[in-house]
Amino acid sequence: MAKQSGSNFQYGQLYRSEDKVYPREVSGRFARLRRLAMFVLLGAFYIGPWLVWDGRQAILFDLPARKFYILGMTLWPQDFVYLALLLIILAVSLFFFTALAGRLWCGFACPQTVWTEAFTWIEMAVEGNRSQRMKLDVAPWTVDKIRKKALKQFLWIALALFTGFSFVGYFSAVRPLAINLVNFEANAWAVFWVLFYGFATYGNAGYMREQVCKYMCPYARFQGAMFDHDTLIISYDAERGEPRGSRRRGSDAKAQGLGDCIDCTMCVQVCPTGIDIREGLQYECIACAACIDACDTIMDKVGSPRGLIRYSTEHALEHKSYRLWRPRTLVYSAILVLLLTAMVTSMALRKPAILDVIRDRNALYRDVGRQGIENSFTVRVINKQNNAHPFTLSVSGIEGLKINTDTDFVVEGESVMTLPVSLTAPHESAVGGNVINFELRSTDGSNIYVTEESRFRGPAENR
């Protein structure tokens, strides 16, 4: 792009790549919380596929078989409503906690944050602290630099591949998958997805890092719609901190016409997105609270009170009262309670078996003489539980209605049994369309009882 100034032209770039952010290591209560969250969440993610429940993988989303195994529960396609409810609950929870305390999810629990923290920790362990990493990147290539860069890349790739493998292990039985990968006998699609998710982890957490949060994540763009003046956000107390200026430890800042901020830029150096929180709330801020820990450490060193940068609200900074319960938090909490109640109730009332009845489409009915009118059905019984159950099938709704096929059978655990069923009813009862009920009962004391409504067709009534 060219800018004209008199007879001279100035040329500039339409696009400039972002400078690499070198976050400084920081210690403090929020740093400890972030590390704890990283270890807990990553530990749960990596250990999850290996857990066993009743002799099978505890968490397995078996898409080819259309079954989700979650601990002792098996979810079928008919249970999709639970997944929909869960997603709605998670979305409303995100809105609720954002209204309360800003981007807590981004700072402590988002996968991008968690894996970036892990990759950054590896980088620090191999290449050193912030200044050492910056010097290493601009230094000429030497044996020591090649060794450090190669070791970092090896550890990054190993963690990324293990992440991809663990992710695929939630959708394909992890133990056979591991054996097949080691023996080079894995399915091509399994290998593809391991490499795909491994590459995504490697790129996002190793290189893109804060760029994902700043430019790719939609949450950064619409978070402002969920904030209000009582939302807890990471704030710089400008009234206390300004004007900035360096000073000796123990000196009186007010006597020098200065605020508490000594302009050390530590809050900028520790920020994983490279922003200056002193410029106010910015959409790039992921609320990791690293700047709070850094500022508190500096305040301790210069002998000033902590909290120059802290979790606060706009109302609190304006010396107004903080309202926890306000219209939006009340609405979000009410919706959450309703959704959770609906989820728990529906799970408690969830039937362990499904009965589907399909009428024979080839003929409405058949006249079988003295036996009466016959209708044919296909009955499908789905046993959702892990163990087999014996069942008995009965029908009601028409006087003299009989089942002409075997009514006692056993359905194995997590399986489907399809039965052809023939019903007959006397001529005088089978007139027009009659509502009938199929009833399925377990006979082993498990108290499973399911009904399904259908219709028994017969000739129209003579007029």
Secondary structure, DSSP 4 states (H G I P E B T S, - for coil): -EEEETTEEEE--S--PPPPP-PPP--SHHHHHHHHHHHHHHHHHHHGGG-EETTEESEEEETTTTEEEETTEEE-GGGHHHHHHHHHHHHHHHHHHHHHHSSHIIIII-HHHHHHHHHHHHHHHHH-SHHHHHHHHHSPP-HHHHHHHHHHHHHHHHHHHHHHHHHHTTTS-HHHHHHHHHTT---HHHHHHHHHHHHHHHHIIIIITHHIIIII-THHHHGGGG--TTS-EEEE-HHHHPSP----TT--TGGGT--S-----HHHHT-TT---GGG---TT-----HHHHHHHHHHHHHT--S-SEEEE-HHHHTT----SS-HHHHHHHHHHHHHHHHHHHHHHT--SEEEEEEE-SS-S-EE-GGG-EEEEEEEEEEE-SSS-EEEEEEEESSTT-EE-S--EEEE-TTEEEEEEEEEEE-TTT--SEEEEEEEEEESSSS--EEEEEEEEE-PPPP-
